[in-house]
Amino acid sequence: MRGNPDYWTGQQVTDYERKQCLLVPRKDEMLEAIVALMPFDTQDGISVLDVGAGQGALSARVLEHYPHAQIVLFDASAEMLAVAEKRLAPFAPRVTLVQGSFNDAEWGASLARPVHAVVSSIALHYLDTSLRAAFFHEVYDLLAPGGYFAHGGSFNSEHPAVQATWDRTRLEYTQRQLREQEGRDVPLEKLRENWRRESAKAGIHRLRLNEQR
């Protein structure tokens, strides 16, 4: 199963940030953790690759934290990259945009290497199951010795009871956000069905942690 390359266009792009606020608990904390754990001095002129960069939220944090860093945003959606370009305009000399899909077997061939860090957030659940091992090998090959790789995303649990608890917690978070932010009260079952439908349309396939290799 692989992501739908035609999903991130039009209204999906326009609504992206709103939906992230509704669907992803503590997203800002996750992005901050990815950057905070990078093992470099803040004044280092590091090179970073943001895979599945989307609208550039993670890249912005890297560039703010590392004022001499250079970053490449790699994403399959031209529309998402266009939004990222506007967001990162203050950092323009340090930003490169590359359109491409990590579901292409040779996705990393055109990228400059080595890089000091490869990062990703809420993207790799679109990765084709059959390409996962090759993807992580390519990330390793892109990194300089002592390089850093981190990706934040959604994983399934090994334990059905834990998974059920997390699924309900996530849906309750969305329900609460809709009520507080938009004044709408949506039943959990409707939210569950919407989640399943949109996940299928987008081509999302979450694996367990032991399958992330």
Disulfide bonds with the S-S distance in Angstrom:
none
